[in-house]
Structure formats: C-alpha cells, structure tokens
Amino acid sequence: MGESGVIIQLKNIVFSYAGGKPVLDDLYFTLEEGAKLGIIGHNGSGKTTMLHIIMGLLKPSSGTIRAFGKPVETKKDFLDVRRKIGFLFQDADDQLFCPTVLEDIAFGPLNLGKSPREARKMAMESLERLNLKGFEKRVTHRLSGGEKKLVALATVLVMQPEALLLDEPTTGLDEDTNIRIITLLNSLDIGYIIVSHEYDFLARTTRDIYSVQNGQIVYDGDSSTLHSHYHRHLMGKFGHHHETLHSQT
Amino acid sequence: MLQEPFSIGDSQIHRLDPRFKVVFATVYAFVVALSNSFPSLFAALIFSFALVGFCRLDFLEVAKRIALVNGFIIFLWLVVPMTFAGQPLFYLGPFGVSREGVLVSARITLKSNAILLAFIALIASSTVATLGSALSRLRIPEKIVYLLLLNYRYIFVMEEEYRRLLRSASIRGFRPASNLHTYKTYAYLIGMLFVRASDRAERVYKAMLCRGFAVRFYSLHEFSFSLLDLIWLIVMTIAIIGLEILEWVKVV
C-alpha cells in the first residue's frame, strides 16, 4: 500500500509489562493524515500503552513501527517522531514542570533549537490561540485543573505537530473546559488519536471509533452512527482501515 | 501553599538584574557573618532595613518572617548567656550570666536579622523561576539549578499526594497515637509517597522527552545589566566597604 498520507503504522505489536500476560497482542493500527480517531476501552486494556509505544516511551517485544513512511527503530528515529507528533499526557501535572506557564510552553520550541526570542513569540501565539492570554506569568502549580489541561495542550500545540495523541484528555474536567477542548480539537486541521472511556466526548471530537479488545485494535464504527452500546463493523465500506482489522478472528 | 508575596512589586530593587542581586546577597551575607564589631553589625542591620524599605514590601509580611527567625534566637538567648564561659555579669539564681555570652548572643541576633532582611530584599524579590535562571547564568551547575526548580514545582504535588493518603487513612478511622500501629502507618504513608514520587518522576521525564528534551535545558530569560544595576552596584559596594571600615577601624 502507498506510504503517502500514512502517519503511523503499527504491525504485529506485542507488548507485556514485566511478569504479566501481553497487554498488546499482535496489534495492527494505522493513523492516516488528518484522520480523527477515538480509542475506547476499559482500564488496563492497553490504550495508553499503545500511545507510549508510538512515542517510543515503551519498547514492544516484537512488531514494527513506521512513521511518516519510514521505519522507526533507533532512539534517533523516535526523536524525529516526537518532534512531529504531540502527546498530551493524562495528568497535566506530569506535563507542566516549569515554574511559569510561559517557560513551560517555550520548553518545546527551545528544544527544537528556536532562539529565546522566537520561543517566547511562539508561546505567546499559542496562548492566544487557546484564549489563554494573560496566563504567561501564572505559576503552573497554582492553575486550576482545567487551566492546567489547556496549558498542557498549548505546550504540545506550540511545537506545530503533524498529529496529536491525547490520553484521556477530559478526565476530571468541568463541562466548560470540556467544551473548550472539544471546540479546539474540531478546529484543528491535523489528525489525532484520542484515548478515552467517555463515549460522548469521543463522539463529539472524532469520526471513527476503535476499541482495544484482547490486546488488539478493533474498529467499532463511525461515531455518528455508533451508539453507546458498541457493535463491530467488520466489513466493506471501511476498506481503508483494512490493516487494523487484519488480525481479527 | 507556598506563596511568593515579595516577588510582586515594581521597586528599583525588583527591577535589578537577578544575577547581580544573587551575587551581592551572597557577598553581603559573608561580610556580615564574618563581622564582629558592633558598629559594623548595627550599620549592616540599618542598611538591610533600608534595602527592605526600598523594596516597598508589605511590612506586616516582613515582620512575620523576621518573627519566625527570632523565635529561634530567643532560645539562643535563654541558653548561651548562661552557659558561655566568661566574666559573670549578674546571677540568676544558681546560674551566672556571662558578659561574653550576652555579647555573642547579641552578635548572632544582629547578624541573622541583617542577613535575613537583605535576603528578603534581594532574593525574595525575585521569583524562584527567575532565580533559577539567574543561577544557571552564573554558571552554577545545571543539575543543582534544576534540583531547585523541580523541587519548587513538585513539592506541592507531593504535599497534595501526602494529604490524599493521610485523608484516606483518617476516613478509615486512623487516629495517630503513640503506638506501633501509628508508626507503621506513617512508615507506609511515607513509603507510598516515595513510590509515587518515583512514578511521577518517570512520567514527568517521559513528558519532557515527548517535547524534544535532549538532556540540555535552555533558558528563556535574557538578562541585561542596565544603568540602574550600575548605580546599585556602586551603592552596594560602598556599603560593603563601609562595613569593612567599621569592622577594622577602631572607633574612638
């Protein structure tokens, strides 16, 4: 199949935590450019693990990862992936480690080799984009939970990623922040994967919904037609997702 | 929650280059700590007060911090004059209060207050974040600087986790007492806190990797040494020279 337009491709991925049975077992998954996907699944099903494998934070015991048309194997390959794919962690406190908001948002651009002046400018623009103007001097640990989440999103978006991975982005947030995040996500023109156990949130932000079952990714359906009881679409009209269904029995 | 009330302000001292403030505060602390003559120590105290005055800080807040330190100094006054060998000044029952002991206590009181006030004026008038980048510009090893910054960032998170653990213990009927069960429970709480801290550290590190962290930290702060800094540099140098003169020249 053609490589153009494919951002991430996982094949035969097997992963288990020390001493346990495999969390991911012969997993296939493809994220295409601009695709907005949701992954739903119960706790411990391996959703987060899969995201960590894509970012190179966890190493699968077997399987191949391709990103942007190239195999990703070495540490250096993953450095490149991390530049192009933004990852929003479940707990914003993990993501925001600088004393002030501005420094935190500028951390990524500085790592990408931008000058302090440029990094500052990019950080300010990204704050403005998230309607967080005036937050730059705020101290990160004193922000509210919702504010922390929005700032964490800014720290990811400022790096101008080509795709986003979001791990449970709405856990513990109020409705107002939820709506702000939904609006923002819908306005993005890059693709993303959202891992969540909130079906309603996924329905409002993604097109196709998958679930992790028995260590594999299963296509559940189009979010507009899918109801809160999940039933599997295995056939036909979702042909371009063929890869992800490949290993199903 | 720890606040930084003194870092908010727009006085001349607030606007000084933090690198300069750090260097001066350090030199000043050494000079004062090593001085012994009373004229010099009194002059230092007055100068420190003047610095705080220039910062235009909330007097009540400053007084609270000074009171905290002087609380410890009271204990010093209770013990040192009676235990320090020297000529007895007067007797309190069976205890002789020595002249030398009183002088030592007085020196310590003056020194600690002078240094504390100067640090409030010079160091507390910058945020921890700013101090961190100032220290790294002063070629303090990065590991130490980031130890300071990350401590400052995560101490609250850890405190919150500790409270959460403690709450969960107390809603299940835990009442601290002086028994083995209590000690064991606290040991578990602290152990759990360490485990969580290490998990947290790992997640933070991963999040940093995801944002392109490659072992080197870059600073956003660009400091510049201005005319104002030059003026204060002269003022503070004169102050230090003055203290030294008072220290070494016998006042007749």
HADDOCK unambig.tbl for C-alpha pairs under 7 A between the chains (distance, minus, plus):
assign (segid A and resid 57 and name CA) (segid B and resid 206 and name CA) 6.65 0.50 0.50
assign (segid A and resid 79 and name CA) (segid B and resid 212 and name CA) 6.75 0.50 0.50
assign (segid A and resid 82 and name CA) (segid B and resid 210 and name CA) 5.30 0.50 0.50
assign (segid A and resid 82 and name CA) (segid B and resid 211 and name CA) 6.63 0.50 0.50
assign (segid A and resid 82 and name CA) (segid B and resid 212 and name CA) 6.33 0.50 0.50
assign (segid A and resid 83 and name CA) (segid B and resid 211 and name CA) 6.97 0.50 0.50
assign (segid A and resid 83 and name CA) (segid B and resid 212 and name CA) 6.15 0.50 0.50
assign (segid A and resid 87 and name CA) (segid B and resid 210 and name CA) 6.53 0.50 0.50
assign (segid A and resid 94 and name CA) (segid B and resid 200 and name CA) 6.88 0.50 0.50
assign (segid A and resid 94 and name CA) (segid B and resid 203 and name CA) 5.96 0.50 0.50
assign (segid A and resid 94 and name CA) (segid B and resid 204 and name CA) 4.58 0.50 0.50
assign (segid A and resid 94 and name CA) (segid B and resid 207 and name CA) 6.62 0.50 0.50
assign (segid A and resid 95 and name CA) (segid B and resid 204 and name CA) 6.09 0.50 0.50
assign (segid A and resid 95 and name CA) (segid B and resid 207 and name CA) 5.45 0.50 0.50
assign (segid A and resid 97 and name CA) (segid B and resid 150 and name CA) 6.85 0.50 0.50
assign (segid A and resid 97 and name CA) (segid B and resid 153 and name CA) 6.30 0.50 0.50
assign (segid A and resid 98 and name CA) (segid B and resid 153 and name CA) 6.82 0.50 0.50
assign (segid A and resid 99 and name CA) (segid B and resid 129 and name CA) 5.67 0.50 0.50
assign (segid A and resid 99 and name CA) (segid B and resid 153 and name CA) 5.88 0.50 0.50
assign (segid A and resid 103 and name CA) (segid B and resid 220 and name CA) 6.54 0.50 0.50
assign (segid A and resid 108 and name CA) (segid B and resid 211 and name CA) 5.06 0.50 0.50
assign (segid A and resid 108 and name CA) (segid B and resid 212 and name CA) 6.14 0.50 0.50
assign (segid A and resid 110 and name CA) (segid B and resid 218 and name CA) 6.26 0.50 0.50
assign (segid A and resid 111 and name CA) (segid B and resid 212 and name CA) 5.56 0.50 0.50
assign (segid A and resid 111 and name CA) (segid B and resid 213 and name CA) 5.85 0.50 0.50
assign (segid A and resid 112 and name CA) (segid B and resid 212 and name CA) 6.66 0.50 0.50
assign (segid A and resid 116 and name CA) (segid B and resid 220 and name CA) 5.06 0.50 0.50
assign (segid A and resid 141 and name CA) (segid B and resid 153 and name CA) 6.66 0.50 0.50
